[in-house]
C-alpha cells in the first residue's frame, strides 16, 4: 500500500509539472485540462486510497480516458502526424491510453501479483 501511495504521489507531481509546462502552449487550456485531471486523480489516490470505490471517481477516470483517446484520434486526423510536436503528443496520448490495458493484461497473466490485492479489486479481472 505504501508503494502505491508513493507511486501515485510521483505521478501526481509529474502530471502537475506537465500541466504547468503547458502555460506557453497556444492551446494550453486543452492540454492543461488533460494533465490536470490525472494529477488530481493520482493525488486523491495518494491521500485517500478508498476513493476508487466512489462512483464519481470512476466516472471521472473513465471520462478522462474517453476524452483523451478521442482527442488523440482527432489530433492525428486533423494535424500532420509527421510534425515533431504533433507526433510526440499523439504518442503520449496513445501511450497514456494503452498503458492501463497492457498493465491489465500483465496482471491478468501473473496471478501471483494479485494475491495481496484488497478484496474489492479481486473481482476486477
C-alpha positions as CSV (number, residue, x, y, z in Angstrom):
1,X,0.0,0.0,0.0
2,X,2.9,2.3,0.8
3,X,4.5,1.8,-2.6
4,X,1.2,2.6,-4.4
5,X,0.9,5.8,-2.4
6,X,4.4,6.8,-3.3
7,X,3.8,5.9,-7.0
8,X,0.6,7.9,-7.1
9,X,2.3,10.9,-5.4
10,X,5.1,10.8,-8.0
11,X,2.6,10.6,-10.9
12,X,0.6,13.4,-9.4
13,X,3.8,15.6,-9.2
14,X,4.7,14.6,-12.8
15,X,1.2,15.4,-14.2
16,X,1.2,18.7,-12.2
17,X,4.5,19.7,-13.7
18,X,3.3,18.7,-17.1
19,X,0.2,20.9,-16.5
20,X,2.4,23.8,-15.6
21,X,4.7,23.4,-18.6
22,X,1.7,23.9,-20.9
23,X,1.2,27.5,-20.0
24,X,3.0,28.8,-23.1
25,X,1.2,26.5,-25.5
26,X,-1.2,28.0,-28.0
27,X,-3.9,25.5,-27.0
28,X,-2.9,25.4,-23.3
29,X,-6.4,25.0,-21.9
30,X,-6.9,21.6,-23.6
31,X,-3.5,20.3,-22.6
32,X,-3.6,21.7,-19.1
33,X,-7.0,20.0,-18.5
34,X,-5.7,16.8,-20.0
35,X,-2.8,16.8,-17.5
36,X,-4.6,18.3,-14.5
37,X,-7.3,15.6,-14.3
38,X,-4.9,12.7,-13.9
39,X,-2.8,14.9,-11.5
40,X,-5.9,15.4,-9.3
41,X,-6.9,11.7,-9.5
42,X,-3.5,10.5,-8.6
43,X,-3.3,13.0,-5.7
44,X,-6.7,11.8,-4.4
45,X,-5.5,8.2,-4.6
46,X,-2.4,9.1,-2.6
47,X,-4.4,10.9,0.1
48,X,-7.4,8.6,0.2
49,X,-6.9,5.2,-1.5
50,X,-10.5,4.1,-0.9
51,X,-11.7,6.9,-3.2
52,X,-11.6,4.4,-6.1
53,X,-14.8,2.8,-4.7
54,X,-16.8,6.0,-5.3
55,X,-18.9,6.3,-8.5
56,X,-17.7,9.9,-9.1
57,X,-14.1,8.9,-9.2
58,X,-14.7,6.0,-11.5
59,X,-16.8,8.2,-13.9
60,X,-14.1,10.9,-13.8
61,X,-11.4,8.4,-14.7
62,X,-13.5,6.8,-17.4
63,X,-14.4,10.2,-18.9
64,X,-10.8,11.3,-19.0
65,X,-9.7,8.1,-20.8
66,X,-12.5,8.6,-23.3
67,X,-11.8,12.2,-23.9
68,X,-8.0,11.7,-24.1
69,X,-8.5,8.9,-26.7
70,X,-10.9,10.9,-28.8
71,X,-8.7,13.9,-28.6
72,X,-5.7,11.9,-29.7
73,X,-7.6,10.5,-32.7
74,X,-8.8,14.0,-33.6
75,X,-5.3,15.4,-33.4
76,X,-4.0,12.6,-35.5
77,X,-6.6,13.2,-38.2
78,X,-6.5,17.0,-38.2
79,X,-2.8,17.6,-37.8
80,X,0.2,16.5,-39.7
81,X,1.2,13.3,-37.8
82,X,4.8,13.7,-39.0
83,X,5.3,17.1,-37.4
84,X,7.6,16.8,-34.4
85,X,5.3,18.3,-31.7
86,X,2.2,16.6,-33.0
87,X,3.7,13.2,-33.2
88,X,5.1,13.5,-29.7
89,X,1.7,14.5,-28.3
90,X,-0.1,11.7,-30.2
91,X,2.4,9.1,-29.0
92,X,2.0,10.4,-25.5
93,X,-1.8,10.3,-25.7
94,X,-1.7,6.8,-27.2
95,X,0.8,5.7,-24.5
96,X,-1.3,7.0,-21.7
97,X,-4.4,5.3,-23.2
98,X,-2.8,2.0,-23.9
99,X,-0.8,1.6,-20.7
100,X,-3.8,0.6,-18.5
101,X,-4.7,-2.2,-20.9
102,X,-1.1,-3.5,-21.0
103,X,-1.0,-3.4,-17.3
104,X,-4.3,-5.2,-17.0
105,X,-3.0,-8.0,-19.3
106,X,0.2,-8.3,-17.3
107,X,-1.7,-8.6,-14.0
108,X,-4.2,-11.0,-15.6
109,X,-1.4,-13.3,-16.7
110,X,0.6,-13.1,-13.5
111,X,-1.9,-14.3,-10.8
112,X,0.8,-14.2,-8.1
113,X,0.8,-10.4,-8.3
114,X,-2.9,-10.3,-7.4
115,X,-2.9,-12.3,-4.2
116,X,-2.2,-9.2,-2.0
117,X,-4.9,-7.0,-3.5
118,X,-7.8,-5.6,-1.5
119,X,-11.0,-7.6,-1.8
120,X,-12.8,-5.1,-3.9
121,X,-10.0,-5.3,-6.5
122,X,-10.0,-9.1,-6.9
123,X,-13.2,-9.1,-8.9
124,X,-11.9,-6.5,-11.4
125,X,-10.3,-9.2,-13.5
